[in-house]
Amino acid sequence: MLYPFAVYFGMHYLEPWKIASVLLVLLGIRLIASYAIKHWSCPLLMMGMVYCSFAIWSNELLTLRIYPAIANAAMLLLFSWSLLSPPSLVERLARIQHPYLPPEGIIYTRRVTQIWCVFFIVNGSIALATALWSSFEVWSLYNGFIAYVLMGILFIGEYIVRMKTRKHVK
């Protein structure tokens, strides 16, 4: 969440490769912690580390600005892959709390996974547009604040729909 602000403020004091180096170390620490528990985010963290290595090599601010778009693309791939190779990611998460998910729950979680795919397409497109064509201020505001507000609205909206749907089913 702090990534865009770290890049925005870091660009005034550090070269892009130094910012990318710090991010590489942070991702490495997160990967080690996630790998120990075999967390689903390990492939995404590894992709992030590869990208940070590329950012170190290129030493371009644009490379750092494109990262949120790439993160959205990676999440889109993860969620859409789970639609092609069921169970969907949201269903897998739901089964942690409800191992015996009814057929309606499977349909619902599949639909939620599809909605997240649409979100990642739209959000990633805006992230890319702000990286390519906007000021650093607009890029930082969107990718460091607005995108997370939109994600929160989607989480809360889905939660409300789920609670109403569960009450209706009972």
Secondary structure, DSSP 4 states (H G I P E B T S, - for coil): --HHHHHHHHTTTS-HHHHHHHHHHHHHHHHHHHHHTT-TTHHHHHHHHHHHHHHHHH--HHHHHHHHHHHHHHHHHHHHHHHHSSSPHHHHHHHHH-SS--HHHHHHHHHHHHHHHHHHHHHHHHHHHHHHHS-HHHHHHIIIIIHHHHHHHHHHHHHHHHHHHHHHH-
